Amino acid sequence: MPIESDELRRKVVRAGAPVREPEVERASKALLRQLALDQKPRRALAQLIAESFPEARGSAVSSEAERMKLWAGASMDERGEALTDLLELGDALPPAKRREATVFPRIDSLG
């Protein structure tokens, strides 16, 4: 009978062995500490955090909000790669066709 990872973790902790904490737990504790020190995230980021908990939001989060949450935690390398991709896409687009300027007839108001 295979042992479940949560069960194994509880047994290891009970035995006193050091266990690496999941990243989400570490980040949550760090956020709580910052909040206790009156260090608040920007309003938009705080709203995304609050809406991430189903019991707090009351309705489904939009797909745009979900993508924003992924982007908020992106590393500088990931952001750099995305910018490079966008610039390469822009370079690959065909140039816009230039239209000749429209010439309007001159109106002579003196005669």
N, C-alpha and C positions, 0 to 999 in steps of 0.2 A: 504494500500500500504506500503510494508516494506521499511525502510530507508536503504540505502547503507552505509557500514562502512566508506568509504571515505567521503561521504556527512556528516555523523554524526561527524566525526573528524573535518571537516572544520567548522561546526557550533559550536562545543565545543570550538575550538581555537578562533573563532571570538568572542565568549562570554567571553573569557579571562580565561577559566578554564585550569589548567595545564594538559597536556596530555603527557603520556609516549611516548617517541620517539622510533620508531622501531630500533632494534639492528643494522640493516644494515645502517641506517642513522647515528647513533652514531659512528659506526666503520668507516664509510666513512669520517666523519668530523675529527675523530682522525687521520686517515691516511693522510688526506690533511694537517693537522697541522704539522705532523711529516715531511712530504715532504717539507713544507715551512721552517722548521727548518733545512733543508738539511740532514735529517735522512732518508736514502733510504733503502728499503728492499733488501735482496740478489737478484741477477740478476734473478735466476730461479723463485723466488716468484713474482718479479715485472713482469716477462713475463706472468706468469699465471694470474695475475690480469689484465694486458692489454688485454690478449686474451679472457677474460671473457665478453668483450663487442663486440657484433656482428659487429658493424660498424667499430671497430678498427682492428679486426682480418682478415676479408676478406674471411676466409674459416672456415670450421667446426673444432672444437677442438676435438682431439682424445679422445677416452674413457679413455686412460691412464692419460691424462691431467686432465680430469674431476675427476677421482679417486684421483689424486694427490692434487687437490684443496680441496677435502673433508678431506684428511689426514692432510693437512697443518694446518687446524684449529682444529684438534682433541685435546681433553684435555689429560692431563697426565693419567687420569683414563682410557680413551678409548685406549690410546696407551698401557697401562699396560695390559688391557684385551686382546688386539690383540697379545701382546707378549706371554701371558699365553696360549692363544689358539694355537699359533705356536709351543710353547714348548710341549704342550700336544699332538699335532699332531705328532711331531717328536718322542715322546715317544711311540706313538701307531704304528709307522711303524715297520714292521718286520725287524730283523737284516739282514744285507747283508750277502749273502753266501760267505764264504771265499774260495778262490781257492788256491790250493797247488801251491807253487812256481815252476816255470818251471826250470828244471835242464838242462843245456846245457852241451854237452860233452866237456871234457877238451881237449884243443889243446896243444900238446907238440911241441914247436917250436925248441927244441934242437935236435930232432932225426929224 
